[in-house]
Amino acid sequence: MSTSFGAQREAVCIWKDGCSHCRKRVALLVSEETCPETFHCPQSKSRWTFGGRVTIFASELDAMSEAEFNELVGQDGLQTLQILFD
């Protein structure tokens, strides 16, 4: 799931579906000058990345279904997918 929050930054949900809590938090983070590279929602456990770069462990990638993987790589704003071997 991808949510665009401005011309320069874009938030991409890379793990699970985002809840209303994390969508509001992501909207605030994207508008700040000190926006982090990632955000992990304590409620829904969703993971977000900012700026179009996703770093994921190979074990997490292996645990994804084909539909989840296709949703991840089909995100608007996703520019780089970095896979770390663990």
CORBELHU-V895992 format. One record per backbone hydrogen bond with DSSP energy under -0.5 kcal/mol. NH is the residue of the N-H (numbers start at 1). CO is the residue of the C=O. Records with the same first field share a line. If there is no record, write none. Layout:
NH = CO / CO
//
This chain:
3 = 11
5 = 9
11 = 3
12 = 49
13 = 1
14 = 12 / 47
15 = 47
23 = 19
24 = 20
25 = 21
26 = 22
27 = 23
28 = 24
29 = 25
30 = 26
31 = 27
32 = 28 / 29
35 = 32
39 = 48
41 = 39 / 46
45 = 41
47 = 15
48 = 39
49 = 12
50 = 37
51 = 10
52 = 10
54 = 80
56 = 82
58 = 84
61 = 57
62 = 58
63 = 59
64 = 60 / 61
69 = 65
70 = 66
71 = 67
72 = 68
73 = 69
74 = 70
75 = 72
78 = 75
79 = 52 / 77
80 = 52
82 = 54 / 80
83 = 81
84 = 56 / 82
//
